[in-house]
Amino acid sequence: LKNIAVQPDCQGKGYGKAALKLILDYIEEKPFGNSDRVVLTCNKNNTYALNMYKSLGFEMTGNEDEDELELALTV
């Protein structure tokens, strides 16, 4: 998965969170092998997305690349 985006006029309605939950449910089925970690990056200025990821259990790893922060979730 390369990118998830919600059209601005649809933001704040839970669509992004619902989509990500479905993706995480699929990943938990281990379709790509036995892995227990999901890693993503998010623009450090996108506080809405950062808060959503954190609310789903993602934690900051401390890794950064320019304006992107890395977060990880153990599944």
C-alpha positions as CSV (number, residue, x, y, z in Angstrom):
1,L,0.0,0.0,0.0
2,K,1.5,3.2,-1.1
3,N,-0.9,5.9,0.1
4,I,-4.2,6.5,1.8
5,A,-5.9,9.8,1.3
6,V,-9.4,11.1,2.1
7,Q,-10.8,14.0,0.0
8,P,-10.8,17.2,2.1
9,D,-14.6,17.6,2.1
10,C,-14.9,14.0,3.5
11,Q,-12.2,14.3,6.2
12,G,-13.2,14.1,9.9
13,K,-16.0,11.6,9.3
14,G,-14.1,8.5,10.2
15,Y,-13.6,7.2,6.6
16,G,-9.8,7.1,6.8
17,K,-9.8,5.3,10.1
18,A,-12.4,2.8,8.9
19,A,-10.3,2.1,5.8
20,L,-7.1,1.6,7.8
21,K,-8.9,-0.7,10.2
22,L,-10.0,-2.9,7.3
23,I,-6.4,-2.9,6.0
24,L,-5.0,-3.9,9.4
25,D,-7.6,-6.7,9.8
26,Y,-6.4,-8.0,6.5
27,I,-2.7,-7.8,7.5
28,E,-3.5,-9.7,10.7
29,E,-4.5,-12.7,8.5
30,K,-0.8,-12.9,7.5
31,P,-1.4,-12.9,3.7
32,F,2.2,-11.9,3.1
33,G,3.8,-14.3,5.6
34,N,4.5,-14.3,9.3
35,S,5.1,-10.7,10.2
36,D,4.0,-8.9,13.3
37,R,4.9,-5.3,12.5
38,V,3.3,-2.7,10.3
39,V,5.4,0.4,9.6
40,L,4.2,3.6,7.9
41,T,5.3,7.2,7.4
42,C,3.3,10.4,7.8
43,N,4.1,14.0,7.1
44,K,5.0,15.6,10.4
45,N,2.6,18.5,9.8
46,N,-0.4,16.2,9.3
47,T,-1.5,16.2,12.9
48,Y,-5.0,14.7,12.0
49,A,-3.4,11.6,10.4
50,L,-0.8,11.3,13.2
51,N,-3.5,11.4,15.8
52,M,-5.5,8.8,13.9
53,Y,-2.5,6.4,13.6
54,K,-1.7,6.9,17.3
55,S,-5.4,6.2,18.2
56,L,-5.0,2.8,16.4
57,G,-1.9,1.9,18.4
58,F,0.8,3.1,16.1
59,E,3.9,4.5,18.0
60,M,6.6,6.8,16.8
61,T,9.8,4.9,16.1
62,G,12.1,7.9,16.3
63,N,13.1,7.6,12.6
64,E,12.6,10.6,10.4
65,D,13.3,11.3,6.7
66,E,13.0,15.0,5.8
67,D,9.4,15.8,6.7
68,E,8.2,12.2,7.2
69,L,7.9,10.6,10.6
70,E,7.9,6.8,10.9
71,L,5.3,5.0,13.1
72,A,5.0,1.3,13.8
73,L,2.3,-1.1,15.1
74,T,2.8,-4.6,16.4
75,V,-0.1,-6.8,15.2
